[in-house]
């Protein structure tokens, strides 16, 4: 009996040693050659066509994406299961967005139209013609009463979300309008265009409130949650910029990308900014100071959109190669400068796993292997969430 127990203990120790040694072999080249630690990310879905935009519903349960094949698709945000395919546009779907209540989806296309769909059934509710060129950006107002659209015809149009009537046309940009967004009270509209400016307008009269000048085409603009700041993304100067939303003063630049920055968005708590660029990367920044926290190499081509989840610590990336990637941000310890030392990574793995164990109360995956006698390794592994399992497969050979 004693020998059997001793044999089991020795087998368990060998198992733990093998796993720790595998992690050591994996991390040592990263430390020696200065490579980055693997991202906590996974591919949620893939299309044969470029993904031009992706965004979460406000409850965080769904993601809608627009594609080169003239469709938009709706996915389950955790599993990647395809829920709906929205067919009807006759050109690329450049933008898509959920209404605040999650019941509708609006899309903008290269066929010059905006379409409104039932988010549950995929039925077409409205078709909004009126632009003379491609529609690059669409958004519902938070109160659900209006839709804003930005177009290559240099205009922004405000529509009734009820009957599709054009309520207002905003003229002033001298280049394609690539981004539109409402303020939280639905009273202002923030736009970004290829005329090197971002602008704030009143949503009822179309009066110009503020103009922000970039050194290159502006691809996106977004308010932070309390609307005291604005982040913009630009092409020619390869930066994103943070501005005071009241007086238009530039507060700081977000420098680090090597090609055009296509998108920049705030997290829903306002503490982080994520940017995506044509250098095949996304970057995470401290929204208060502008300090770069993390670089995510996508290997999927240009990052056309990078948007945070409203309810979880993660963001979604829309990539040129047709992939939709989800990048996880838990735990906060992972958001360290890129000079973090190898010795901290093992603890970070444990910390991360301890936050993602499902129903079982384990301190961490590796520690559980040594401390648990009632659960086998397979049972422990199967209790983890799918994205944690995928991450472990990348770390542990033979998993």
C-alpha positions in Angstrom: 0.0 0.0 0.0 2.8 2.4 0.9 4.7 1.6 -2.2 1.6 2.2 -4.4 1.0 5.5 -2.7 4.6 6.4 -3.1 4.5 5.4 -6.8 1.4 7.6 -7.4 3.1 10.6 -5.7 6.2 10.1 -7.8 4.1 9.9 -11.0 2.3 13.1 -10.1 5.6 14.9 -9.4 7.0 13.7 -12.7 3.8 15.0 -14.5 4.2 18.4 -12.8 7.9 18.6 -13.6 7.3 17.8 -17.3 4.7 20.5 -17.6 6.9 23.1 -15.9 9.8 22.1 -18.0 7.7 22.4 -21.2 6.7 25.9 -20.1 10.4 26.7 -19.4 11.4 25.5 -22.9 8.6 27.6 -24.4 9.4 30.8 -22.5 13.2 30.8 -22.6 13.6 31.7 -26.3 11.1 34.5 -25.8 13.2 35.9 -23.0 16.6 35.4 -24.7 15.5 36.7 -28.1 13.1 39.4 -26.8 10.0 37.9 -28.3 6.6 38.8 -26.9 4.7 36.5 -24.6 1.9 34.8 -26.6 -1.4 36.8 -26.6 -4.4 35.5 -24.8 -6.4 35.5 -28.0 -8.3 33.1 -30.2 -9.9 33.1 -33.6 -13.7 33.3 -33.1 -14.7 33.0 -36.8 -13.3 33.1 -40.3 -14.5 34.0 -43.7 -13.0 33.7 -47.2 -13.6 37.4 -47.5 -12.0 40.4 -45.7 -13.7 41.4 -42.5 -14.3 45.2 -42.6 -16.0 45.7 -39.3 -17.0 43.9 -36.1 -18.7 45.0 -32.9 -20.3 43.6 -29.8 -24.0 44.0 -28.9 -24.4 46.0 -25.7 -25.1 42.8 -23.7 -21.9 41.3 -25.0 -23.6 38.2 -26.3 -23.3 38.8 -30.0 -20.9 40.1 -32.6 -21.9 41.5 -36.0 -19.4 41.7 -38.8 -19.4 43.1 -42.3 -17.7 41.4 -45.3 -16.5 41.8 -48.9 -19.1 39.2 -50.0 -21.9 41.8 -49.5 -23.1 40.2 -46.3 -23.1 40.9 -42.6 -23.0 38.0 -40.2 -24.0 37.6 -36.6 -22.0 35.3 -34.3 -22.3 34.1 -30.7 -19.6 36.2 -28.9 -18.3 33.3 -26.8 -18.6 30.2 -29.1 -18.3 31.8 -32.5 -21.4 30.0 -33.7 -23.0 31.6 -36.7 -26.4 32.9 -35.8 -27.5 34.9 -38.8 -26.4 35.9 -42.3 -27.8 39.2 -43.5 -28.2 39.2 -47.3 -29.5 42.0 -49.5 -26.6 44.4 -50.1 -25.0 44.3 -53.5 -21.6 45.6 -52.5 -19.1 45.3 -49.6 -20.6 45.8 -46.1 -18.3 48.3 -44.5 -20.0 48.9 -41.2 -22.6 47.4 -38.9 -24.0 48.2 -35.5 -26.6 47.1 -33.0 -29.3 49.2 -31.6 -29.0 49.9 -27.8 -31.8 47.4 -27.1 -30.2 44.7 -29.3 -33.3 44.2 -31.4 -32.0 45.8 -34.6 -28.9 45.9 -36.7 -27.9 48.7 -39.1 -25.5 48.1 -42.0 -23.8 50.4 -44.4 -22.5 49.3 -47.8 -20.6 50.1 -51.0 -24.0 50.0 -52.8 -24.7 53.5 -51.3 -27.5 52.2 -49.0 -28.1 51.7 -45.4 -30.3 48.7 -44.3 -32.0 48.0 -41.0 -32.5 44.3 -40.0 -34.3 42.4 -37.2 -31.4 41.2 -35.0 -33.3 38.0 -34.0 -34.6 36.8 -37.3 -32.5 38.6 -39.9 -35.6 40.0 -41.6 -35.0 43.3 -43.5 -37.0 46.2 -41.9 -35.8 49.2 -43.8 -33.7 50.2 -46.8 -32.4 53.8 -46.8 -31.2 55.2 -50.1 -29.9 58.7 -50.3 -26.1 58.7 -50.4 -24.5 59.0 -53.8 -21.4 57.0 -52.9 -20.4 54.1 -50.6 -21.5 54.2 -47.0 -18.5 53.6 -44.7 -20.0 54.0 -41.2 -23.4 53.7 -39.5 -24.6 54.0 -35.9 -27.8 54.1 -34.0 -28.4 56.9 -31.5 -28.5 55.6 -27.9 -32.2 56.5 -27.6 -32.9 54.4 -30.7 -34.7 57.2 -32.6 -32.0 58.1 -35.2 -29.4 56.6 -37.4 -26.2 58.4 -38.6 -24.3 57.5 -41.7 -21.0 58.6 -43.1 -20.3 58.3 -46.8 -17.7 58.7 -49.6 -19.9 61.5 -50.9 -18.4 63.7 -48.0 -21.7 64.0 -46.2 -23.2 62.7 -43.0 -26.9 61.9 -43.0 -29.3 61.6 -40.0 -32.2 59.3 -40.5 -35.4 58.4 -38.6 -34.8 54.9 -37.3 -38.6 54.5 -37.3 -39.6 55.2 -40.9 -36.2 55.8 -42.7 -36.8 59.5 -43.5 -33.8 61.8 -43.9 -33.9 64.2 -41.1 -30.7 66.1 -41.7 -27.6 66.2 -44.0 -24.3 67.5 -42.5 -22.1 69.1 -45.0 -18.6 70.5 -44.4 -16.2 67.6 -44.7 -14.1 67.6 -48.0 -13.3 64.0 -47.9 -14.9 60.6 -47.4 -16.5 60.3 -43.9 -15.1 57.1 -42.4 -16.6 57.2 -38.9 -19.8 58.4 -37.2 -20.8 58.2 -33.5 -23.5 59.7 -31.3 -22.9 61.2 -27.9 -24.6 59.3 -25.0 -27.5 61.8 -24.8 -27.9 61.5 -28.6 -27.6 65.3 -29.0 -24.2 65.4 -30.7 -22.5 63.5 -33.5 -18.8 62.9 -33.8 -17.4 62.3 -37.3 -14.0 61.5 -38.8 -13.0 62.0 -42.5 -10.3 61.8 -45.1 -10.0 65.6 -45.0 -7.7 65.2 -42.0 -10.4 66.3 -39.5 -12.7 65.0 -36.9 -15.8 67.1 -36.1 -18.5 67.4 -33.5 -22.0 68.5 -34.7 -25.3 69.1 -33.1 -27.7 66.3 -34.0 -30.8 68.4 -34.2 -29.6 71.4 -36.3 -26.3 70.2 -37.8 -24.3 73.1 -36.4 -20.5 72.6 -36.2 -19.4 72.5 -32.5 -15.7 71.6 -32.7 -13.1 70.7 -35.4 -10.0 68.6 -34.7 -7.1 68.8 -37.2 -4.9 65.8 -37.9 -1.8 65.5 -40.2 -3.4 62.7 -42.2 -6.7 61.2 -43.2 -8.7 60.4 -40.1 -10.3 56.9 -40.1 -12.1 56.9 -36.7 -13.2 59.1 -33.8 -14.8 58.1 -30.5 -15.8 59.8 -27.3 -14.7 58.4 -24.0 -17.5 57.3 -21.6 -17.8 60.6 -19.8 -17.3 62.5 -23.1 -14.5 64.7 -21.8 -12.0 63.2 -24.3 -11.9 62.0 -27.9 -9.6 59.5 -29.5 -8.9 59.7 -33.2 -7.0 57.3 -35.6 -5.0 58.6 -38.6 -3.3 57.2 -41.6 -0.4 59.3 -42.9 1.1 60.2 -39.5 0.6 56.6 -38.2 -0.8 57.8 -34.8 -3.9 57.9 -32.7 -4.4 61.2 -30.8 -6.3 62.0 -27.6 -8.1 65.4 -27.4 -10.0 67.5 -24.9 -13.6 67.2 -26.1 -14.5 70.7 -24.9 -11.8 72.9 -26.2 -10.2 70.7 -28.9 -6.7 70.8 -27.3 -4.6 67.8 -28.2 -3.6 66.0 -25.0 -1.1 63.4 -26.3 -0.2 61.1 -29.2 -0.3 57.3 -29.2 2.8 56.4 -31.1 4.0 52.9 -31.9 2.4 51.7 -35.1 4.5 51.7 -38.3 1.7 52.1 -40.8 -1.7 53.7 -41.0 -3.9 53.4 -37.9 -7.4 52.4 -39.0 -9.2 52.5 -35.7 -9.1 53.6 -32.1 -11.7 52.9 -29.4 -12.2 53.3 -25.7 -13.1 50.6 -23.3 -16.5 51.0 -21.7 -15.0 52.0 -18.4 -12.7 54.5 -20.1 -9.5 53.2 -18.7 -8.1 51.7 -21.9 -7.7 52.4 -25.6 -7.2 49.9 -28.3 -5.8 50.8 -31.7 -5.6 48.7 -34.9 -3.4 49.4 -37.9 -2.1 48.2 -41.3 1.1 46.9 -39.6 -0.8 43.7 -38.7 -1.1 44.7 -35.1 -3.3 46.1 -32.4 -2.0 48.0 -29.4 -3.4 48.5 -25.9 -2.9 51.9 -24.2 -3.5 53.5 -20.8 -6.2 56.0 -21.7 -5.2 58.4 -19.0 -1.5 58.6 -19.7 -1.1 57.3 -23.2 1.4 54.7 -22.1 1.6 51.6 -24.3 0.6 48.5 -22.4 0.6 45.7 -24.9 1.1 44.9 -28.6 -1.0 42.1 -30.2 0.5 40.8 -33.5 -2.4 39.5 -35.6 -0.7 37.8 -38.5 -4.0 38.3 -40.3 -3.2 41.5 -42.2 -4.7 44.9 -41.6 -6.8 45.5 -38.5 -9.9 47.2 -39.8 -11.7 47.4 -36.5 -10.9 46.9 -32.8 -13.7 47.2 -30.3 -14.1 46.3 -26.6 -16.7 44.1 -25.1 -19.2 46.1 -23.0 -19.3 43.4 -20.3 -16.0 41.5 -20.3 -12.3 42.2 -20.3 -11.7 41.5 -24.0 -11.8 43.1 -27.4 -12.6 41.9 -30.9 -10.5 42.5 -34.0 -11.7 42.5 -37.6 -8.9 41.4 -39.9 -8.1 41.8 -43.6 -7.7 38.0 -44.0 -11.3 37.4 -43.0 -10.7 36.4 -39.4 -12.5 37.7 -36.3 -10.1 37.5 -33.3 -11.0 37.9 -29.7 -8.2 39.1 -27.3 -8.6 38.5 -23.6 -7.5 41.1 -21.1 -7.9 39.2 -17.8 -6.1 39.3 -15.4 -4.9 42.9 -15.1 -1.4 41.6 -14.3 -1.0 40.8 -17.9 -1.3 44.4 -18.9 2.4 45.2 -18.2 5.0 46.9 -20.3 6.6 44.7 -22.9 9.9 44.6 -20.9 8.3 42.2 -18.3 10.7 39.5 -17.3 10.3 35.8 -17.9 10.1 35.1 -14.2 6.8 36.8 -13.9 5.2 34.9 -16.8 4.7 31.6 -14.9 2.9 33.4 -12.1 0.8 35.3 -14.7 -0.2 32.0 -16.2 -1.4 30.7 -12.8 -3.1 34.0 -12.0 -4.9 34.0 -15.4 -6.0 30.4 -15.0 -7.2 30.9 -11.5 -9.7 33.6 -12.8 -11.0 31.4 -15.6 -11.6 28.0 -13.9 -15.3 27.3 -14.3 -17.2 25.5 -11.6 -14.3 23.9 -9.7 -12.6 25.9 -7.0 -8.9 25.5 -8.0 -6.2 28.1 -7.2 -4.7 27.6 -10.6 -4.3 24.8 -13.2 -0.7 23.9 -12.5 -1.1 24.0 -8.7 -4.3 21.9 -9.0 -2.3 19.1 -10.7 -0.3 18.9 -7.5 -3.0 19.5 -4.9 -6.0 17.7 -6.3 -6.5 14.0 -5.5 -10.2 13.7 -6.4 -10.0 15.1 -10.0 -8.0 13.8 -12.9 -6.0 16.0 -15.1 -8.6 15.5 -17.9 -11.4 16.5 -15.6 -9.5 19.7 -14.6 -8.8 20.5 -18.2 -12.4 19.9 -19.3 -13.7 22.3 -16.5 -11.9 25.2 -18.1 -13.5 27.6 -20.5 -12.9 26.9 -24.2 -10.6 29.8 -24.8 -8.5 28.7 -21.7 -8.2 25.2 -23.1 -7.0 26.7 -26.5 -4.5 28.8 -24.7 -3.1 25.8 -22.8 -2.8 23.8 -26.0 -0.5 26.5 -27.3 1.6 26.4 -24.1 1.6 22.7 -23.2 2.8 20.2 -25.8 0.6 17.1 -26.2 -2.5 18.8 -24.7 
